[in-house]
C-alpha cells in the first residue's frame, strides 16, 4: 500500500506494507537528515525510522517532516511515554520501540502514532495483543532465534504480523521476507555510516532501489 498523503492517518500495517524494508537510521548531524531522506525516497523507500539514539534525532525528524513531503518520518528506539510525545511533537508519524510497555502504547495512541512494539517472546506478544497490537517488531531478530523462531510463532500467533529487525542484512532479508507472517524487515544497511558521513546520496538511493526489489 503506497502512502503519500502528508498528514493522513496511518495504521501499523500501512507502515509495514509500504516497502519490503524500513531503514533504521542513526543521525548525528541535522544537516544530513534532509538529503538522506530525499535519497531514500528517490530509491522508493518512504517509511523512515529515525532512531532516538542521538541528541540530533528529534531535530532530524522535524527537518524531514517539514522539508521532504514524499517521506514519512518515524521515530525508532522509543523507550518511554515521553519519547513518544516528543516524537509526535517533532512531526513523527509512526513509532518503533525496542520493547513494549502499556505506558508506551497509551502514549502512542494518545499522540496518534501507530506503534510497532518490539517483542522477542510469546509473553511479550501477548502483552502487546492485550493492548490491541497485532503488528510488531521482532527484535533482536537474529540473536532471538531468526526465521526458526518466527516459524514457531506462526502456530500460536496466526494473527500477528512481524517486522524482524536486528541482524537483518541484504544477504538474509529475503529469507525473512519469504515467511508468511513477515510483512517487512528493518535494517541499517540502507544507510551505511560511511556513505552518510561522506554525503554519498547516490549510493544510498541505489541501496534503496535494490531493497524495494527484495519482496
PyMOL commands that set and color helices and strands:
alter all, ss='L'
color gray80, all
select helices_A, chain A and resi 12-17+31-42+57-67+81-90+102-111+122-130+146-156+173-177+189-191+193-198+201-212
alter helices_A, ss='H'
color red, helices_A
select strands_A, chain A and resi 21-25+47-51+72-76+94-96+114-119+135-138+161-165+182-187
alter strands_A, ss='S'
color yellow, strands_A
deselect
rebuild
show_as cartoon
